[in-house]
Amino acid sequence: MCYIVFFTSIGSFQEKSAPSVIPLVSSGTAVPSSSASSPSSYQVVASHGKRKIERVEQPPVVVSQPPTVVSQSYSTAVKSNLPTAVDSHFHFDRSWIKIWGTSAGKFPEDLVKYRQTECRPTHPVHLIGGVAVFSEPSRYNLIPKQSQTWYLAVGVHPKHVEELSDSCFLQLQSLLKWPSLRALGEVGLDRTVPVSEWRKQEVVLERVLGYALPDQCLVLHLRGTREDKYGQDVHARCLRILDRSLAKRQKIHLHSFAGDADLVSEWSESYPNTYFGISGSVRTFDSRQIKALRSIPLDRLLVETDSPYLSVNRSINSPACIGDIAHLVAAKMGVPFEDVLSKSLENGLRLYMC
């Protein structure tokens, strides 16, 4: 199951007739964006029940009681001129357990603080949010209910389909109806398990796709066999399954994409609202995968840590390391680091918040 967390408080409209600015920080008070002095800065403007993303061109108004920023204090974020970023995919519960041996009483901010103090990232960023993933039905009960602060996505990792009982399916359906729920995922197909388990994964995928709502994003986990390095077979199979139940306008996040350029084209043509998530696995991309990476339009690029896995420079990954991933992605793509961060930020907000 995947659950998406943007560390931003929605807040209420100041006046019903005027739009309200939603700050991208962890706070219950609507204030100007704290990242306007960064190379790229954005805010979400809400008006008459609709939201849109706007680039902040002017520096923010100084506030006397600044909110708490996820990755650092407000004043430090402004003075340091760090680029703004979001982590589009990380495993909340697994990170807790790997670091502290428990999932009780922990929050995304704890992961950021741990990474900053224990293993400082090489390329620090002003982290304003992210996508936290719960991919095991046995942990559905760990999903926080602070819906005004965190946006959620719920799904079933293909390697955990055996955990699904009738009661879990009912619980999944119920969770998907939460007002703060923005995505179904991660779900998908994983061919690294024995062949005897493949059919079960497909049956579960087809069933949960029936729960998808038109305005929710679908987060897909697709991994081929060891012989199918680029996942061509598993992607083709998934596309056939999706074509039976999804509209062409469906928003899709291909988590930890490692395919070739042909798959980039096929997904983009089949589902134009497909976004490609690039994780630390980019470190080992071969020339064919790098060609695919460079073929991804910047307005469809997402950067993700997939923490606590796939660290590019330390044993334990965390959302605080998103800058390190983005720096590696930028080097492989041959584009500026700041462009990768700003586009991933803009795309993540568009995909999950608006």
ZASE-390764 format. One line per field, with one value per residue (C-alpha): residue number from 1; residue in three letters; x, y, z. Coordinates in steps of 0.2 Angstrom, whole numbers. Each point is the difference from the previous one (the first is absolute). Example, Ala and Ser with C-alpha at 12.3 -4.5 7.8 and 13.67 -1.06 7.14 Angstrom:
<nodes>
i: c(1	2)
aa: c(Ala	Ser)
x: c(62	6)
y: c(-22	17)
z: c(39	-3)
</nodes>
This chain:
<nodes>
i: c(1	2	3	4	5	6	7	8	9	10	11	12	13	14	15	16	17	18	19	20	21	22	23	24	25	26	27	28	29	30	31	32	33	34	35	36	37	38	39	40	41	42	43	44	45	46	47	48	49	50	51	52	53	54	55	56	57	58	59	60	61	62	63	64	65	66	67	68	69	70	71	72	73	74	75	76	77	78	79	80	81	82	83	84	85	86	87	88	89	90	91	92	93	94	95	96	97	98	99	100	101	102	103	104	105	106	107	108	109	110	111	112	113	114	115	116	117	118	119	120	121	122	123	124	125	126	127	128	129	130	131	132	133	134	135	136	137	138	139	140	141	142	143	144	145	146	147	148	149	150	151	152	153	154	155	156	157	158	159	160	161	162	163	164	165	166	167	168	169	170	171	172	173	174	175	176	177	178	179	180	181	182	183	184	185	186	187	188	189	190	191	192	193	194	195	196	197	198	199	200	201	202	203	204	205	206	207	208	209	210	211	212	213	214	215	216	217	218	219	220	221	222	223	224	225	226	227	228	229	230	231	232	233	234	235	236	237	238	239	240	241	242	243	244	245	246	247	248	249	250	251	252	253	254	255	256	257	258	259	260	261	262	263	264	265	266	267	268	269	270	271	272	273	274	275	276	277	278	279	280	281	282	283	284	285	286	287	288	289	290	291	292	293	294	295	296	297	298	299	300	301	302	303	304	305	306	307	308	309	310	311	312	313	314	315	316	317	318	319	320	321	322	323	324	325	326	327	328	329	330	331	332	333	334	335	336	337	338	339	340	341	342	343	344	345	346	347	348	349	350	351	352	353	354)
aa: c(Met	Cys	Tyr	Ile	Val	Phe	Phe	Thr	Ser	Ile	Gly	Ser	Phe	Gln	Glu	Lys	Ser	Ala	Pro	Ser	Val	Ile	Pro	Leu	Val	Ser	Ser	Gly	Thr	Ala	Val	Pro	Ser	Ser	Ser	Ala	Ser	Ser	Pro	Ser	Ser	Tyr	Gln	Val	Val	Ala	Ser	His	Gly	Lys	Arg	Lys	Ile	Glu	Arg	Val	Glu	Gln	Pro	Pro	Val	Val	Val	Ser	Gln	Pro	Pro	Thr	Val	Val	Ser	Gln	Ser	Tyr	Ser	Thr	Ala	Val	Lys	Ser	Asn	Leu	Pro	Thr	Ala	Val	Asp	Ser	His	Phe	His	Phe	Asp	Arg	Ser	Trp	Ile	Lys	Ile	Trp	Gly	Thr	Ser	Ala	Gly	Lys	Phe	Pro	Glu	Asp	Leu	Val	Lys	Tyr	Arg	Gln	Thr	Glu	Cys	Arg	Pro	Thr	His	Pro	Val	His	Leu	Ile	Gly	Gly	Val	Ala	Val	Phe	Ser	Glu	Pro	Ser	Arg	Tyr	Asn	Leu	Ile	Pro	Lys	Gln	Ser	Gln	Thr	Trp	Tyr	Leu	Ala	Val	Gly	Val	His	Pro	Lys	His	Val	Glu	Glu	Leu	Ser	Asp	Ser	Cys	Phe	Leu	Gln	Leu	Gln	Ser	Leu	Leu	Lys	Trp	Pro	Ser	Leu	Arg	Ala	Leu	Gly	Glu	Val	Gly	Leu	Asp	Arg	Thr	Val	Pro	Val	Ser	Glu	Trp	Arg	Lys	Gln	Glu	Val	Val	Leu	Glu	Arg	Val	Leu	Gly	Tyr	Ala	Leu	Pro	Asp	Gln	Cys	Leu	Val	Leu	His	Leu	Arg	Gly	Thr	Arg	Glu	Asp	Lys	Tyr	Gly	Gln	Asp	Val	His	Ala	Arg	Cys	Leu	Arg	Ile	Leu	Asp	Arg	Ser	Leu	Ala	Lys	Arg	Gln	Lys	Ile	His	Leu	His	Ser	Phe	Ala	Gly	Asp	Ala	Asp	Leu	Val	Ser	Glu	Trp	Ser	Glu	Ser	Tyr	Pro	Asn	Thr	Tyr	Phe	Gly	Ile	Ser	Gly	Ser	Val	Arg	Thr	Phe	Asp	Ser	Arg	Gln	Ile	Lys	Ala	Leu	Arg	Ser	Ile	Pro	Leu	Asp	Arg	Leu	Leu	Val	Glu	Thr	Asp	Ser	Pro	Tyr	Leu	Ser	Val	Asn	Arg	Ser	Ile	Asn	Ser	Pro	Ala	Cys	Ile	Gly	Asp	Ile	Ala	His	Leu	Val	Ala	Ala	Lys	Met	Gly	Val	Pro	Phe	Glu	Asp	Val	Leu	Ser	Lys	Ser	Leu	Glu	Asn	Gly	Leu	Arg	Leu	Tyr	Met	Cys)
x: c(0	6	-5	5	4	3	6	-11	-15	-15	-7	-17	-4	3	-15	-13	1	19	13	11	18	4	18	11	6	-5	-11	-18	1	-1	15	10	11	17	10	-2	18	5	5	-18	-15	-18	-17	-17	-14	-18	-15	-18	4	14	19	14	19	8	19	5	9	2	8	-12	-6	9	-11	3	-4	6	-7	10	8	2	19	6	-6	-8	13	14	-10	-1	18	8	-8	-2	-10	-18	-4	-13	3	-12	1	7	-4	-6	-3	15	12	-6	3	17	6	-9	-7	-18	-13	-8	0	10	-3	8	9	9	7	6	8	9	7	6	9	6	5	-1	-5	13	-12	-12	-17	-15	-11	-19	-8	-1	-9	1	-4	-8	0	-6	-18	5	5	-16	-3	15	-7	-1	-17	7	-8	1	19	4	-6	-2	1	-4	5	7	18	0	11	-12	-16	-1	-4	-16	-16	-18	1	16	-9	-14	12	9	-16	-4	17	-2	-15	9	-1	19	3	8	7	-2	17	12	-8	7	9	17	8	14	-11	-3	-11	-13	-4	-2	-18	-5	8	-10	-16	3	6	-16	-11	8	-1	-19	2	9	-8	2	8	13	17	5	17	8	13	6	16	5	10	18	1	-12	11	-11	-16	-7	-11	-7	-4	-9	-10	-5	-5	-12	-8	-1	-8	-15	-5	9	-4	14	1	4	14	14	16	13	9	19	0	15	-7	6	-5	-13	-9	1	-9	-12	-6	-1	-10	-12	-2	5	-1	14	14	17	7	19	8	18	0	5	18	1	-9	8	1	-17	-8	9	-7	-17	3	4	-15	-12	-7	4	-18	-2	15	-1	14	-2	11	-9	8	5	6	11	11	13	13	-5	-6	-17	-10	-12	-11	14	11	-11	12	14	-12	-5	19	3	-15	5	18	-7	-13	13	-11	2	-3	-12	-10	-3	-5	-12	-8	-2	-7	-13	-4	-3	-11	-10	-2	-5	-6	-11)
y: c(0	17	15	18	13	18	9	15	6	4	14	9	14	17	7	-10	12	1	-14	-7	-4	-17	0	-15	-3	-10	13	3	18	7	11	4	-13	-2	-5	15	5	-18	-2	-7	4	-5	3	-8	13	-6	10	-6	-18	-1	0	5	1	17	4	13	14	11	-3	-4	12	-2	-8	2	-18	-11	-18	-16	-5	-19	0	15	16	13	13	-13	-5	18	6	-16	3	-19	-7	-6	-18	-14	-19	-8	-17	-7	-14	7	-15	-10	15	1	-18	0	14	-1	-18	7	10	7	18	5	13	5	14	-12	-9	17	5	-17	1	18	-4	-18	1	17	0	6	11	7	7	9	-15	6	-17	-17	-16	-13	-18	-14	-15	-14	-3	-6	18	9	4	11	13	16	9	18	3	19	-2	-15	-6	-19	-14	-18	-16	-17	-4	-15	-10	2	-6	-15	11	5	-7	5	12	8	3	8	11	5	6	9	9	5	10	11	19	1	-15	5	-17	-19	-8	-7	-14	-10	-15	-7	-15	-3	-12	-18	-2	-8	16	11	-4	5	17	3	-5	12	14	-2	0	16	9	-1	11	14	17	12	14	-12	-4	-18	-5	-15	-12	-10	-11	-13	-16	0	-4	14	14	14	-8	0	-15	5	18	-8	-11	14	11	-13	-2	19	2	-10	11	17	16	7	16	-10	8	-13	0	-13	-3	-3	-1	-9	-4	5	14	-11	-2	19	2	-13	6	18	-5	-12	11	18	4	-12	6	-9	-2	-1	-7	-4	-15	13	-2	-17	5	-6	9	-6	6	17	2	-3	12	14	-4	4	18	11	3	-19	-3	-4	-3	-12	-8	-16	1	-9	-9	5	12	8	4	-8	-16	7	12	13	14	12	-8	5	13	-13	-10	15	5	-18	1	17	-6	-15	11	13	14	12	-6	14	-4	-18	5	14	-11	-15	12	8	-17	-8	14	-1	-19	-1	17	7)
z: c(0	-4	9	-6	12	-5	16	-3	10	-10	11	-2	-12	7	-9	-10	-15	-1	-4	14	-1	6	7	-5	18	15	9	5	-5	-18	-3	-15	-8	10	-15	-11	1	-7	-18	-3	11	-1	9	-2	-1	4	-6	-1	4	-13	1	-12	2	-2	-1	14	-9	15	17	14	13	17	13	19	4	-14	-2	2	-17	-2	-4	10	9	-10	2	-5	-15	-6	4	-7	-17	-2	-15	4	-2	4	1	-11	7	17	11	16	11	-6	3	18	3	-8	10	17	0	2	-9	15	3	-15	-13	-17	8	11	-16	-7	17	2	-18	3	17	-3	-18	-7	-19	-12	-9	13	-5	8	1	1	-3	-7	-3	14	-5	10	-11	12	4	17	4	-6	18	1	-12	10	-1	0	-17	1	0	-11	-16	-2	-12	4	-10	1	-5	-12	12	14	-9	10	15	-8	9	-4	15	-7	-16	9	10	-16	-8	16	0	-18	5	12	-6	2	-11	-17	-7	-1	1	1	-10	-15	-5	5	-10	13	10	-6	-16	11	8	-16	-3	18	-3	-15	8	14	-12	-10	15	9	-17	2	16	-9	-1	-15	9	9	-6	-3	7	-9	5	-15	1	-13	2	1	-18	-5	7	-8	5	-17	3	17	-7	-15	11	12	-15	-6	17	2	-17	5	15	-1	-10	-11	11	16	10	2	10	-6	16	-1	-19	-8	-18	-17	-12	-8	16	3	-17	2	17	-5	-15	9	15	-3	19	4	11	2	17	1	15	6	-12	-13	7	-9	-16	-16	-17	-5	16	0	-18	7	15	-13	-10	15	-2	15	3	3	11	19	12	14	13	3	17	10	-15	-15	8	-11	13	17	7	5	-11	5	-8	6	-14	-14	-6	-2	-11	-10	-2	-7	-11	-7	-4	-9	-10	-4	7	15	18	4	-16	6	17	-5	-13	11	13	-12	-7	17	6	-16	1	18	6	-14)
</nodes>
